[in-house]
Amino acid sequence: MKYGRIPRTDLEVSCLGLGTWVFGGDVWGGAEEKESLNAIQTALDQGINFIDTAPIYGDGLAESIVGKAIKAKPGKVILATKCGLRRRGNGTIKLDLSPVAIRGEIDESLRRLGVEQIDLYQCHWPDPNTPIEMTLEALLQIQAEGKIRHIGVSNFDRGLLEKASASAKIVTLQRHYSLLERTVEAEVLTYCRQNAVGFLAYGSLGGGILSGKYRSPKRFNPEDARNFFYKFYEGEGFKRTQKLIQRLGAFGHPIHEAALNWVRQQPGVTSVLVGCRNSEQVKANLLALDWDLSAQELDRISSREKEKKLSGVELGKPRQ
Ligand SMILES: NC(=O)c1ccc[n+]([C@@H]2O[C@H](COP(=O)([O-])OP(=O)(O)OC[C@H]3O[C@@H](n4cnc5c(N)ncnc54)[C@H](OP(=O)(O)O)[C@@H]3O)[C@@H](O)[C@H]2O)c1
């Protein structure tokens, strides 16, 4: 396993972290708890020490599963969870980073995870109705109480990250980053590199399609996250993905390994959070660490894909 330090912290995290959105099941076509627990066990056995979760994943289910899996392993896992997204009664999602909401959420997360302190607590999405200073004031109090060690943000643009950093020490930014979604490269990733903010990539397999397993367009159930979040499964997005997959296949390794390595090897990326439904996917994804893309290969993939930037494939937003 390769590890890297989150800048300005003592957190040495594995360069592949375990993403747990799929464990929630609700927007990923279901999930088996036993498989989720096995996936965590395999990840930890193989040296992954970094787990990313959130209360919204299965309305607490993913956090509870993580809590169950790490119960007998105090201090062995670096836990990252989030605040600020809440499901309303009608199933839509509310962005809420108000101090009252966070106060309610933190204790629930600690209870579900079965820990007294969360290593990295992240604002999940920007909340246009709460000034970020108010959110951070609440988080700093919670930090002073010892319930969280470090503060991170997710899905913030550069301006909001800078603003947040003026009020508190923000140690990480989590953003969608893959060969299919490279918006962060324009300025966010450079900003993180230059200002010692750890960068956590998500969606680096495009929700699974960058494994190469879908040979024809795929339509999921209407509530499936991949319909609105990863828009690479139909139409122009699908065609572009298939061409990319063909090119990634030329490196003589499984496609998902090349896709993960391309993100992992980008300067400034601290950890690639990869969602794994089961032990087999954990093991398959970890094989990516046995090799690296050469500098020429990285350049070749990067410039080809930049030329082919597809208009009209937009980053999904949570439904409100
Ligand atoms: N901050 C945010 O707003 C945000 C947003 C999205 C994600 N995240 C975090 O980042 C993590 C990673 O993102 P993600 O899970 O959405 O997307 P991802 O890592 O691109 O895709 C994960 C999915 O791909 C499939 N998969 C994984 N490995 C595979 C393999 N070797 N072969 C074939 N299929 C494979 C699995 O789904 P199937 O088995 O169903 O195909 C898995 O659930 C999340 O779990 C979550 O922790 C954060």
The ligand as an ORCA input file, in Angstrom:
! r2SCAN-3c Opt
* xyz 0 1
  N     -18.592     14.359     -1.840
  C     -19.484     13.966     -2.712
  O     -20.419     14.695     -3.097
  C     -19.359     12.590     -3.266
  C     -20.045     12.239     -4.437
  C     -19.863     10.962     -4.938
  C     -19.045     10.070     -4.273
  N     -18.411     10.422     -3.122
  C     -17.519      9.493     -2.373
  O     -16.572      8.960     -3.257
  C     -16.708      7.535     -3.329
  C     -16.400      7.055     -4.736
  O     -17.352      7.528     -5.671
  P     -18.523      6.605     -6.233
  O     -18.637      5.394     -5.398
  O     -19.715      7.442     -6.381
  O     -18.016      6.284     -7.705
  P     -16.856      5.372     -8.295
  O     -15.811      5.090     -7.303
  O     -16.477      5.978     -9.578
  O     -17.666      4.034     -8.658
  C     -17.925      3.080     -7.668
  C     -18.773      1.943     -8.240
  O     -18.141      1.342     -9.369
  C     -18.360     -0.067     -9.358
  N     -17.025     -0.678     -9.274
  C     -16.033     -0.391     -8.385
  N     -14.922     -1.106     -8.640
  C     -15.203     -1.860     -9.707
  C     -14.450     -2.809    -10.448
  N     -13.197     -3.120    -10.128
  N     -15.049     -3.415    -11.510
  C     -16.318     -3.103    -11.853
  N     -17.082     -2.212    -11.187
  C     -16.518     -1.600    -10.121
  C     -19.256     -0.357     -8.155
  O     -20.632     -0.246     -8.505
  P     -21.489     -1.455     -9.178
  O     -21.017     -2.720     -8.605
  O     -22.898     -1.112     -8.865
  O     -21.220     -1.326    -10.656
  C     -18.940      0.813     -7.235
  O     -19.954      1.113     -6.327
  C     -18.171      7.290     -2.885
  O     -18.391      5.960     -2.510
  C     -18.269      8.300     -1.763
  O     -17.623      7.842     -0.602
  C     -18.544     11.682     -2.632
*
